[in-house]
Amino acid sequence: MATPPLTLSPLLGSRNIPPPTLVSMKPCFRTNRAFKVSCDDSCFEVRNITYRPPGTEINLLNGVSISLPEKSFGLIFGRSGSGKTTLLQLIAGLSKPTSGSICVQRYGNDGKPNQSPEQLSPERVGIVFQFPERYFVADNVLEELIFGWPRQRSSIQLKELLASRLQRAITSVGLHGIPLDKDPNSLSGGYKRRLALAIQLVQIPALLLLDEPLAGLDWKARADVVKLLKVLKKELTILVVSHDLKELAPLVDRSWKMEMGGVLKEEPLPVC
Ligand SMILES: Nc1ncnc2c1ncn2[C@@H]1O[C@H](COP(=O)(O)OP(=O)(O)OP(=O)(O)O)[C@@H](O)[C@H]1O
């Protein structure tokens, strides 16, 4: 039986993004690891995207391109207001690019595309906005996790599928020791982030987008989230926007700098 796609949590559209603090950058650079795209590998590709919000005269993004191989970790850094979050929103399908495309491209042994690019559908993308815990709506962890799920009567098979996905998501973010009837707002900062990640992982996204995943956490919670992302990276393709370059650097396979005016350039991280 075909599995109906799970709807994205209604929370997504309502999460506002306050500006993060800018972390000073050190003047030494880390080299990006070389990537070999081999037989039947696929890449998430943003191709020459331009974005001008409806009714405005200014392009927030100008000819942005990204290629991120499956199960790799990409990081976008750059000054506040340069357009990083805007780009994540476009990749997640929350707004439409004015021109350009977002797709999945498969490559053959020779490194050349071996079929036509497939448009990246929003159902395959999970996004966790900055400070996601500010937008928790439920009284307990379980309700928070299933907030966006279909409420109509569903088949036993669908219920079983959702339950197994839920179990897997809870385990993969290390929430299994937490009672499901606990108030999400009583969790520690690090566990709130785990919960926000689990909400997205239930849908088994092919691509996970994270906007400032370490912002506002204490050092212990930051270290926990970095450790968790290292584990998730084995299963998922992850694209992060962050100012916390030093802590995330060990995970990063590819990095880009967003210049003011929405111009993106592939560039090594400016950290030792
Ligand atoms: N719908 C819109 N209409 C006009 N301007 C917008 C719109 N959305 C965002 N902007 C502006 O676009 C610029 C880029 O915003 P964006 O949030 O993408 O930057 P950012 O690089 O993620 O910044 P930060 O690091 O502070 O989160 C900002 O100047 C913002 O005010």
The ligand as a MOL file (V3000), in Angstrom:
LIG
                    3D

  0  0  0     0  0            999 V3000
M  V30 BEGIN CTAB
M  V30 COUNTS 31 33 0 0 0
M  V30 BEGIN ATOM
M  V30 1 N 10.0310 39.0000 2.8310 0
M  V30 2 C 11.0350 39.8760 2.9190 0
M  V30 3 N 10.9680 41.0910 2.3340 0
M  V30 4 C 11.9640 41.9630 2.3810 0
M  V30 5 N 13.1390 41.7270 3.0220 0
M  V30 6 C 13.2770 40.5510 3.6340 0
M  V30 7 C 12.2560 39.5510 3.6150 0
M  V30 8 N 12.7000 38.4700 4.2990 0
M  V30 9 C 13.9440 38.7910 4.7360 0
M  V30 10 N 14.2820 40.0270 4.3490 0
M  V30 11 C 15.5810 40.6980 4.5750 0
M  V30 12 O 16.5480 39.9220 3.8900 0
M  V30 13 C 17.8000 39.9880 4.5460 0
M  V30 14 C 18.3070 38.5910 4.7640 0
M  V30 15 O 17.6170 37.9870 5.8540 0
M  V30 16 P 18.0030 36.5570 6.4250 0
M  V30 17 O 17.1780 36.3270 7.6520 0
M  V30 18 O 17.8980 35.5550 5.3480 0
M  V30 19 O 19.5240 36.7960 6.8180 0
M  V30 20 P 20.4990 35.8640 7.6430 0
M  V30 21 O 21.7830 35.8460 6.9130 0
M  V30 22 O 19.8590 34.5560 7.9240 0
M  V30 23 O 20.6670 36.6710 8.9880 0
M  V30 24 P 20.8700 36.1300 10.4680 0
M  V30 25 O 22.2710 35.5630 10.5120 0
M  V30 26 O 20.7100 37.3690 11.2840 0
M  V30 27 O 19.7940 35.1130 10.7430 0
M  V30 28 C 17.5490 40.7650 5.8300 0
M  V30 29 O 17.9810 42.0950 5.6060 0
M  V30 30 C 16.0550 40.6960 6.0030 0
M  V30 31 O 15.5760 41.8100 6.7010 0
M  V30 END ATOM
M  V30 BEGIN BOND
M  V30 1 1 1 2
M  V30 2 1 2 3
M  V30 3 2 2 7
M  V30 4 2 3 4
M  V30 5 1 4 5
M  V30 6 2 5 6
M  V30 7 1 6 7
M  V30 8 1 6 10
M  V30 9 1 7 8
M  V30 10 2 8 9
M  V30 11 1 9 10
M  V30 12 1 10 11
M  V30 13 1 11 12
M  V30 14 1 11 30
M  V30 15 1 12 13
M  V30 16 1 13 14
M  V30 17 1 13 28
M  V30 18 1 14 15
M  V30 19 1 15 16
M  V30 20 2 16 17
M  V30 21 1 16 18
M  V30 22 1 16 19
M  V30 23 1 19 20
M  V30 24 2 20 21
M  V30 25 1 20 22
M  V30 26 1 20 23
M  V30 27 1 23 24
M  V30 28 2 24 25
M  V30 29 1 24 26
M  V30 30 1 24 27
M  V30 31 1 28 29
M  V30 32 1 28 30
M  V30 33 1 30 31
M  V30 END BOND
M  V30 END CTAB
M  END
